């Protein structure tokens, strides 16, 4: 930055010298021409005085003309900037002002306006995508509820059919309720107003209790649970971290076939708690692994309606982990299983 300022100063001084030289050279030749044209003979002092005065007039006129040109360009540039800001205020973020020379003082301003417009456009695209995803997730269960509620109006239905339709309506209603709950939870977490109370507690005991709470689910699928938990104490929000382990374990159970294996390992390395939740499930493709922490994103194989889910669980998990200044990443291979690693 200092080098650029020094270059601008040298460049400006060079222009000044050129203008002085050209102005007084022009004055000298004009005065000489006029003296020869009219045959005037006078003392050198008078001639030099007239040349000097004329040189200053020429220099002043050239400087004024140059400043008018510069001010005109600046006015044009300011008008472009104002128009761009007005378009941004109206919600039009397709702005790309032309960048001037790198040494121009307005370049930084233009670069920042272009960057701001780009960031706002990305946020608007995310907002539109979020609204579209919410609408889709709400519309699907509502359509099912409306369809089966209409079907229940037929008197010819058997008792078994009515019970089946009512069961579907109840399931879809729970999906809507869970979607609403997760949306509120994610919004609360991102608002930075969510209650966040750190305290010291045994992480191994917390994970063990969650595994036992999920016992009916993994016993129903005859799964083999491999649990290796070192004694680790952390300082964190116990309720929020409970959601992390519950979500990861539920996902492993949900996407692992019957008689599969789930392995949960907790260890302390260099003052960090490392939790690995691995399974022998359907796995996640490479292209899906990049997006699984995005809101509403579902890998193709996870779109089976019977599996439920809204695509918000892992977004909540990632947000909670980041609130604790931790990291989470996934390793997976299709048809071989998935490993989630949380480091706190």
PyMOL commands that set and color helices and strands:
alter all, ss='L'
color gray80, all
select helices_A, chain A and resi 2-38+44-89+107-151+159-190+203-213+215-220+238-254+286-289+300-302+305-307+313-323
alter helices_A, ss='H'
color red, helices_A
select strands_A, chain A and resi 199-202+224-229+233-236+261-269+272-279+327-333+337-343
alter strands_A, ss='S'
color yellow, strands_A
deselect
rebuild
show_as cartoon
